[in-house]
Each structure stands twice: as structure tokens, then as C-alpha cells.
Amino acid sequence: MEGPKDDTMLVSIKEFSDFTGVKQSVLRYYDDIGLFRPASRGENNYRYYSLSQIQSIKLIDMLRELNIPLKNIENLMETRSPESIVELLIHHEVELTGELRALQESFSLIHNLRTLIQNGIPNKDDEISVKFEEERRISLGPVTDFRPNETYHRVYSNYYRIARNQRINLGYHIGGYFDTLEEYFNAPGHPKRFYSTDPNGLDVKPAGTYLVGHTRGDYGEPGDLPERLKRFIEDNGVKVIGPCYNLYPHNEVCLKDPKEYLSRIAIRVTTDSVRNVKGGKS
């Protein structure tokens, strides 16, 4: 609907409602309580509004959406001044900035979680493949302190404590990092470091070509994946340059049985050494 060209032209309550998105019943109520009155009344007592009132009603509407009581809004409108409106807007600008940050963090967490789970669905447990992977921000933890007969879960929980103290969002997936392939082969259940997939992390998983394998099992239980990877590398002459990233796309978030968790290892390799490798079962 095209509006009148002259902003001093009076419009009916229906037209004003169409322009502003504020229901007619709400406009009538605001008039009844003295919060927002029409510009004039016709001989038939119909309400008529000026288009110059649009900003005022939109401000009232916004304040209501911020859950400010009508009485407070009424007092503000009665005593309003440039200074009082600026003070009010600054206050709510700060509040909304915090809410926007929280919403952005929630969206990032949901997007990260959905992407990891979804990407893990089509993978076959016994297949090894070669993939180009984009650069990703991560947050590396300190060097782990696995001792003889140390359990994966104990060291894993230590990282959680450190991450919490560093204000890292613990909702993101946590993975295991190995500097070299030898580290992974020697102790696949004992990562050199743990890392968070928090995209606000200060560290980087570099873009490049990766050898990717999957297996099923609880945290720190790689099954026969290291042996399968070793055979695949030897059979195809793959040159590994490291590092290695171990992640669980499917964990307790989407599965009940820890034995069914999906573990993923991504090992950085030279592109030339895998140019003719298509991947497959090993």
C-alpha cells in the first residue's frame, strides 16, 4: 500500500495500523489509557492519526517488546526530552548488544554441532579417504600429562577444567591433537593435546590435504584404525607431514551407547603423494 506523500495528512486508524504494524485494538487501548492519542477526532468520533506520529508509536512498540511496563513508558512520553531518550536508548543498546552476542554464540554452537554430526552420517567406518579441508579456528590446550596406566577420561576431564578457566565454551566438540603420525601410532588413545572446535579459538587447523579415517568406539579406543591407516599409507606411498586431529563427530550428544561413538582422524599429507589415491577400504 502506497502511503500519502504529505506527512501532515491525517489517516484513519486502519491506515495508521497498516503503516505501523500496530493493531487497531492496541491503538485504541493506548488512547484509552492516555499513552498515545490520535492527532484528532472526526465529527463521527473516529480516530485520525498523522504520519508524523509513526516514529513515536514505533518507539512505544519497541519499548513494549523490551518488556518495559506501560506506566514507565507513559511517564517517559510525558516528560520526554532529547537527554532522557538518549539515556534510555543507550541503556537498551548496551543490553541488546549483550543479547546479540549471546545469540551469535548460540547460533555458532548450533551450526558447529549440526555440521559435525551431519558430516559424520554418510561416512563408512571401514573407509579411508583423501579430502581437502578448509582452515578452521581451534583452541589448543596444554600438553597432556598421561602417566603409566593413566585413563583417557581423567586427562580429558583436566582439559575441561582448564578450558572452563580460560572461558572456552565447553559446548563445542573436543578433539585430540597429535604433533606427528608417530605419536598417534605409538599411543592413539593418548593425544599430545586436547583442543576445542570453538571457532573463536586462537589456534588454527591449517587448510590442506588430509587422510581421513573413521572407527566406532568410546573415547580413547581407536580399535583397528591405526593399523588400517598404516597399511593404507604404506600401500599407497602417502607422505605424511602431520599433524593429526582426532575428533568424535558422533558422541553422547546424538548416541546413547559409547561403543557406537564415531571417531574421526584427519592426518595432514602432501597433495602430490595422494594425487592418484582415491581412497577406499583398508
C-alpha positions as CSV (number, residue, x, y, z in Angstrom):
1,M,0.0,0.0,0.0
2,E,1.5,3.3,-1.0
3,G,1.3,6.0,1.7
4,P,0.3,9.6,1.4
5,K,3.1,11.9,0.2
6,D,2.3,14.6,2.8
7,D,3.3,13.5,6.3
8,T,0.9,16.0,7.8
9,M,-2.1,14.3,6.1
10,L,-4.4,12.5,8.6
11,V,-5.1,8.9,8.1
12,S,-7.7,6.6,9.6
13,I,-6.9,4.2,12.4
14,K,-6.9,1.3,9.9
15,E,-4.4,3.0,7.6
16,F,-2.2,4.0,10.5
17,S,-2.3,0.4,11.7
18,D,-1.3,-0.8,8.3
19,F,1.6,1.7,8.2
20,T,2.9,0.8,11.6
21,G,2.0,-2.8,12.1
22,V,0.4,-1.9,15.5
23,K,-3.0,-3.5,15.8
24,Q,-6.1,-1.2,15.9
25,S,-7.1,-2.7,19.2
26,V,-3.8,-1.7,20.7
27,L,-4.0,1.8,19.3
28,R,-7.5,2.2,20.9
29,Y,-6.2,0.9,24.2
30,Y,-3.2,3.3,24.2
31,D,-5.7,6.1,23.5
32,D,-8.0,5.0,26.3
33,I,-5.2,5.0,28.9
34,G,-3.7,8.3,27.6
35,L,-0.4,6.8,26.4
36,F,-0.7,7.6,22.7
37,R,-3.6,9.7,21.4
38,P,-4.7,10.2,17.8
39,A,-3.9,13.6,16.2
40,S,-7.6,14.4,16.0
41,R,-11.1,13.0,16.2
42,G,-13.6,13.4,13.4
43,E,-17.2,14.5,13.8
44,N,-18.1,10.9,14.0
45,N,-15.6,10.5,16.8
46,Y,-13.4,8.3,14.6
47,R,-9.7,8.4,15.4
48,Y,-7.3,10.1,12.9
49,Y,-3.5,9.9,13.1
50,S,-0.8,12.0,11.5
51,L,2.0,10.2,9.7
52,S,4.4,12.3,11.8
53,Q,3.3,10.1,14.8
54,I,4.8,6.9,13.3
55,Q,8.2,7.2,14.9
56,S,6.6,7.8,18.3
57,I,4.3,4.7,18.1
58,K,7.2,2.6,16.8
59,L,9.3,3.7,19.8
60,I,6.5,2.8,22.2
61,D,6.1,-0.6,20.4
62,M,9.9,-1.2,20.7
63,L,9.8,-0.4,24.4
64,R,7.0,-2.8,24.9
65,E,9.0,-5.5,23.2
66,L,11.7,-4.8,25.7
67,N,9.2,-5.6,28.4
68,I,9.1,-2.1,29.8
69,P,5.9,-1.5,31.8
70,L,3.3,0.7,30.2
71,K,3.3,3.0,33.2
72,N,7.1,3.6,32.8
73,I,6.6,4.3,29.1
74,E,3.7,6.7,29.9
75,N,5.9,8.6,32.3
76,L,8.7,8.8,29.7
77,M,6.4,10.1,27.0
78,E,5.0,12.7,29.3
79,T,8.4,14.0,30.4
80,R,10.5,13.1,27.3
81,S,13.5,15.2,26.3
82,P,16.4,14.6,24.0
83,E,18.6,13.8,27.0
84,S,16.1,11.3,28.5
85,I,15.5,9.5,25.2
86,V,19.3,9.2,24.6
87,E,19.9,7.9,28.1
88,L,17.1,5.3,27.6
89,L,18.4,4.2,24.1
90,I,22.0,3.9,25.4
91,H,20.8,1.7,28.2
92,H,18.9,-0.7,25.9
93,E,21.6,-0.5,23.3
94,V,24.0,-2.0,25.8
95,E,21.5,-4.7,26.8
96,L,20.7,-5.6,23.2
97,T,24.4,-5.8,22.4
98,G,24.9,-8.4,25.1
99,E,21.8,-10.3,23.9
100,L,23.1,-10.2,20.3
101,R,26.4,-11.7,21.4
102,A,24.7,-14.4,23.3
103,L,22.5,-15.2,20.2
104,Q,25.5,-15.2,17.9
105,E,27.3,-17.6,20.3
106,S,24.3,-19.9,20.4
107,F,24.0,-19.9,16.6
108,S,27.7,-20.6,16.2
109,L,27.4,-23.5,18.7
110,I,24.3,-25.0,17.0
111,H,25.8,-24.6,13.5
112,N,29.1,-26.2,14.5
113,L,27.3,-29.1,16.2
114,R,24.9,-29.7,13.4
115,T,27.7,-29.6,10.8
116,L,29.9,-32.1,12.6
117,I,27.0,-34.5,13.2
118,Q,25.6,-34.2,9.7
119,N,29.0,-34.6,8.0
120,G,29.6,-37.8,10.0
121,I,26.3,-39.5,8.9
122,P,27.4,-40.7,5.4
123,N,30.9,-41.9,6.5
124,K,31.6,-45.7,6.3
125,D,33.5,-47.0,9.3
126,D,35.9,-49.1,7.2
127,E,36.7,-46.5,4.6
128,I,39.8,-44.3,4.3
129,S,39.6,-41.3,2.1
130,V,41.6,-38.3,1.0
131,K,40.0,-34.9,1.4
132,F,40.9,-31.2,1.1
133,E,39.8,-29.4,4.3
134,E,39.4,-25.7,4.8
135,E,41.3,-23.8,7.5
136,R,39.5,-23.8,10.9
137,R,40.0,-22.0,14.1
138,I,40.5,-24.1,17.1
139,S,41.7,-23.7,20.7
140,L,44.6,-26.0,21.7
141,G,45.0,-27.0,25.3
142,P,48.3,-27.5,27.1
143,V,50.4,-30.6,26.7
144,T,48.7,-33.6,28.4
145,D,50.2,-35.4,31.3
146,F,49.4,-39.1,30.6
147,R,51.1,-41.3,33.2
148,P,51.6,-45.1,33.1
149,N,48.1,-46.7,33.2
150,E,46.6,-43.3,33.1
151,T,43.0,-43.2,31.9
152,Y,41.8,-41.1,28.9
153,H,38.9,-39.8,30.8
154,R,40.9,-38.4,33.7
155,V,43.2,-36.4,31.4
156,Y,40.2,-35.4,29.3
157,S,38.4,-34.0,32.4
158,N,41.6,-32.0,33.2
159,Y,41.3,-30.2,29.9
160,Y,37.7,-29.3,30.6
161,R,38.8,-27.6,33.9
162,I,41.5,-25.7,32.0
163,A,39.1,-24.7,29.2
164,R,36.5,-23.5,31.7
165,N,39.1,-21.3,33.4
166,Q,40.0,-19.9,30.0
167,R,36.4,-19.1,29.3
168,I,36.3,-21.5,26.3
169,N,32.7,-22.6,25.5
170,L,32.5,-26.2,26.6
171,G,29.5,-26.8,24.3
172,Y,31.8,-27.3,21.3
173,H,33.3,-30.7,20.4
174,I,36.6,-31.5,22.0
175,G,39.2,-33.4,20.0
176,G,42.7,-34.9,20.4
177,Y,45.8,-33.4,18.7
178,F,49.0,-35.2,17.8
179,D,52.1,-33.4,16.5
180,T,53.2,-36.4,14.3
181,L,51.8,-39.6,12.9
182,E,54.3,-41.5,15.1
183,E,52.7,-40.0,18.2
184,Y,49.3,-41.2,17.0
185,F,50.6,-44.7,16.1
186,N,52.5,-45.1,19.4
187,A,49.6,-44.0,21.6
188,P,46.4,-43.4,19.7
189,G,44.4,-43.0,22.9
190,H,46.8,-40.5,24.4
191,P,46.7,-37.3,22.4
192,K,49.5,-34.8,22.8
193,R,46.9,-32.1,23.5
194,F,43.2,-31.7,23.6
195,Y,41.5,-29.0,21.5
196,S,38.2,-27.3,21.2
197,T,36.5,-26.7,17.9
198,D,35.4,-23.3,19.2
199,P,35.6,-21.1,16.0
200,N,36.8,-18.2,18.2
201,G,39.9,-20.1,19.2
202,L,43.3,-18.5,18.8
203,D,44.9,-21.5,17.1
204,V,44.5,-22.8,13.5
205,K,43.9,-26.2,11.9
206,P,45.5,-25.3,8.5
207,A,43.9,-25.8,5.2
208,G,45.3,-28.7,3.2
209,T,45.0,-32.3,2.1
210,Y,44.2,-34.8,4.8
211,L,44.0,-38.5,5.0
212,V,40.7,-39.3,6.9
213,G,39.6,-42.5,8.6
214,H,36.8,-43.5,10.9
215,T,36.0,-46.1,13.5
216,R,33.5,-46.8,16.3
217,G,34.3,-46.8,20.0
218,D,34.4,-44.9,23.2
219,Y,36.8,-42.0,23.8
220,G,40.4,-43.1,23.5
221,E,39.6,-46.5,22.0
222,P,40.6,-46.4,18.3
223,G,40.1,-50.0,17.6
224,D,42.0,-51.2,14.5
225,L,42.0,-47.8,12.8
226,P,45.8,-47.1,13.4
227,E,46.6,-50.4,11.7
228,R,44.3,-49.7,8.8
229,L,45.8,-46.3,8.3
230,K,49.4,-47.6,8.5
231,R,48.6,-50.2,5.8
232,F,46.9,-47.6,3.6
233,I,49.9,-45.2,3.9
234,E,52.4,-48.0,3.1
235,D,50.4,-49.5,0.2
236,N,49.8,-46.1,-1.5
237,G,53.1,-44.3,-0.7
238,V,51.4,-41.5,1.1
239,K,53.7,-38.8,2.6
240,V,52.5,-37.6,5.9
241,I,53.5,-34.1,7.1
242,G,51.3,-34.0,10.2
243,P,49.8,-33.0,12.5
244,C,46.8,-35.3,13.3
245,Y,43.4,-34.3,14.5
246,N,41.1,-36.9,16.3
247,L,37.5,-35.9,16.8
248,Y,34.2,-37.6,17.7
249,P,31.5,-36.2,15.4
250,H,29.0,-38.6,16.9
251,N,29.3,-38.8,20.7
252,E,26.9,-38.6,23.7
253,V,25.1,-35.7,22.1
254,C,23.5,-38.0,19.5
255,L,24.2,-41.6,20.7
256,K,23.5,-43.4,23.9
257,D,26.0,-46.3,23.6
258,P,29.6,-45.2,23.9
259,K,30.7,-48.2,21.8
260,E,28.9,-46.6,18.9
261,Y,30.6,-43.2,19.1
262,L,32.1,-42.2,15.7
263,S,35.8,-41.3,15.9
264,R,37.4,-39.4,13.0
265,I,41.1,-39.0,12.5
266,A,42.4,-36.4,9.9
267,I,46.1,-36.6,9.1
268,R,47.8,-33.9,7.0
269,V,49.6,-35.2,3.9
270,T,51.3,-33.8,0.9
271,T,49.0,-33.3,-2.1
272,D,51.4,-34.8,-4.6
273,S,51.7,-38.1,-2.7
274,V,47.9,-38.7,-2.9
275,R,47.2,-37.3,-6.3
276,N,46.3,-40.7,-7.7
277,V,44.8,-42.1,-4.5
278,K,41.0,-42.3,-4.5
279,G,40.6,-43.9,-1.1
280,G,38.7,-47.0,-0.2
281,K,38.5,-49.8,2.3
282,S,41.6,-50.9,4.1
